[in-house]
Amino acid sequence: MSDPNEFENELAIFGAEHETAQQYFFSYVSLRGIAASNGDVLKSMNATPLFWLTVESAMLLSAFIALGRIFDQKSDHNLDRLIGAASKQIATFSREALAARRRAEGRPVDETELVVRNAYEPSAADFRSLRNEIRERRKIYEAKYRDVRHKVFAHRKVADTGEANALLQGTTVDETKALFAFLDALEKALWHLLHSGRKPTLVIKPFDLPPTKTAQLRSGEKIYQEVSAVLQQIARQA
């Protein structure tokens, strides 16, 4: 018997997973970028180079491991399982189910009635469309990221530094940022479908780095900003 809460559980796990992965990756991006552009920061980091190399490596390792858990179809919780749960439990997205959820959350009655009246009830075609979007990103992951995760970070099958660097050169920061922007858009689309009855349309927004606004920052943008602040404070105190 299937778990009636499977989709909600998978969505919660996915949300936590991709946000954590964002934090790892954009910490790495911020660390590298600030060190390259700020001479005082770089000078401070060069006073304790082994520490900063260890931190940088840990950030990148953690980001690749988390991406693997999200995209690898053999992992316990992955994108296929998330969309599969949504497809199997399509009644979860009915207007009646939405009304029950909002009542359980203690939402105002008039607001709930308005939301439910205008709610979108998805069809199998909606989830097929999302599955196709996931498939396109998985192709990128499998072509450029999977071997890095398996051979360099997860299992250390590559002992030669040159071979490890060759694998890493197949990836780019911009492409990885785009993957995270997709994951963020997917999580938001599914969350709003579940809680607000919105049609699951992907609105993919590039990450704003460094952030130019302070409101509604995503996890990756927040951590980029915070890493920058920490590094500059260290440089000032050196």
N, C-alpha and C positions, 0 to 999 in steps of 0.2 A: 504494500500500500504506500502510495506516495505521500510525502509530508505536505500538508496544505500550506505550510509556511515556507516551503523550500525557496520560492522565488525571493521573498522578502529577506530570508537569511543569506542567500547568495548575493543579493544586491548589497546588503550591509557589508559582507566580506569583501566584495569587489571595491566598494567605495573606500573602505579602509586601506585595502591593498594598493590601489593605484595612487591614493594620496600619499601614502608612505613612500612609495617608489618615486613619486614627484620630489619629495623632500630629499631623498638620497641624491637623485640626479641633479637637481638644481642647486643643492649645496655644492656639489662638485663643480658645476658650471660657474657658480659665483666665486668659489675659491680660486679657480684657474683664471677667470676673467679679471678679478680684482688684483691678483698678484701680477698679472701681465701688464696692467694699466697704471698701477700705483707703485712707484719706486720705493716709497717709505714702507708700504706693506710687504713688498718683496724682500727688502732689507731685513725687516723684522722676522720674516719667515725663515730667511737664510741663517738666522742665528740658531735655529733648532730644526734643521732640515729633515732629519729622520722622522720626527714627530709629524711634520706636515705631509711628508710623502706617505706615511702610514694612514693619516686621516683621509687624504685624497684617494688612496687605493681602496680604503674601506667604503667610502661613499660610492665609488664606481662599482665595486663588487656587489654591494647591497642593491644598487639600482638594477643591475643585470639579473641578479637572482630573483628579485621581485617581478621583473618583466617576464621571466620564465614561468613563474607561478601563474601569471595572468594569461599568457599565450599558450603555453605547452598543454596539449590536450590530455596528457597523462597526469597532470597535477590534480590534486583533490578538488580544488576550486578554480575554475578557469572560465574564459569567456563563453565557450561552448556550453558548459553546464549552466551558466547564467541564462543564456538565451533559450536553452532547452527547457529550463524550468518555467520561463515565461510562456513558452509555446504550449507546454503541457497544462499549465494552470491559467488558461486564458480567461476563465471565469473570475479570476482575481481582479480583472480590470473592468468588470461590469459596473454599471451605475449603482446597482444595489450594493455591491461589495465596497465601492468607493464611499457610499453614504454611511455604511456600517463602520468603516475605518475612521471617517471623520467624526462620527458620533462618539466612538471610543476614545478619540483624541481630545474630546471636549470642545470641538470647534463650534462657533455660533451657528444656530439653526438656520438663520436666513442666509448666511454665507454658504453653508453646506448645500442648501437647496439650489442656490444659484450655480455653484460649481458643478453639482451633480447634473443639473438640467442641461448644462453646456458641455458635459464631459464627452470625451472621445472614447469609444469602445473599439479597441484594436482588433484586427483580424490576423489570421495566420500570415497574410501577405506582409503585414508590417514587420513581423519578426523575421520573415525571410529576407526582407530588405536589410534589416540590421545585421543579420547573419552574413549577408554578402559583403557589407562594409567591413565586418570583422575579418572575413576571409581575405580581403585585400590587404589589410594591415598584417595579418598573420604571414602572408607571403613575404612581406618586408622583414618581419621578425625572423622567419626561418632562413631567409637568404643571407641576412647580415648580422643577426644577433645571437641566434641559437648556438652556433659553434663557439662564439666568444663565451657565452654562459657556461656551456658544457665543458669545453676544453681548457679554458683559461681560469674561470672563476669557480665553478661548481666541483669539478673533478681533477683539475690540474693535470690534464692529459698532455698539455704542451709544456715541455721543459725548456725549450729554446726561446730566448727572449725575442729573437728576430721573427719567429713564427707567430708568437703571441701578438707582437706589434702588427704583423701583416693582417691578422684576423681583426684587430681593433681598427685598422685603417679602413675597413669596409663599412664602418659606421661613421656618421657625422652628427654633430651636435644639433644642427637644424632638423635633421630627419628624426632624431630622437625626441626633440621638442614637439615635432608634429605628431608623433605617436602618442605622446602624453596629452596633447590637445584633443586628439580623437578620444582617448579613454575618458578624459574629463567630460567631453560632450556626451558620450554614451551614457555615463553614469547619471548625468543631469537629466537626459531625456527619459531614462527609465524611472528615475525618482519622481519626476513631475507626472509621468503617466500614472504611476501608482498612487501618488498623494494628491494630485490636482486634476487628473483626467485629461492631461494635455496629449495631443498626438505626438508620438515619439519621433520627432524630427531632429536630426543632428545639427546643432549650431556650433561649428568648430571655430573657436577663437584662439588665434596664436597667443603664446605667452608674451607678456609685456616685460621685457628685461633690458635694463633695470626698470622696475615699475615706475610709471609716470603718474599714478594715482594712488590713493591710500585706502579707498573704499573697495570692498568686495574683491580683495585679492585672493587668488587661489593659493593652495599650499605651496606650489613651486615658486610663485612670485613672493610670497611671504618669506620663505626660507632664503631665497636669493637676497632679499633685503636685509634679513637678520645676519646672515653670514658676512655681508659687506660691512654692516655696522660693527660687528665683532672684530673683524680684521682691521678696520680703521682705528678702532679704540686701542687695540694692541699696538699698532704702529705709533700712535700718539704717546703711549706710555713707555715705549722703548727708549 
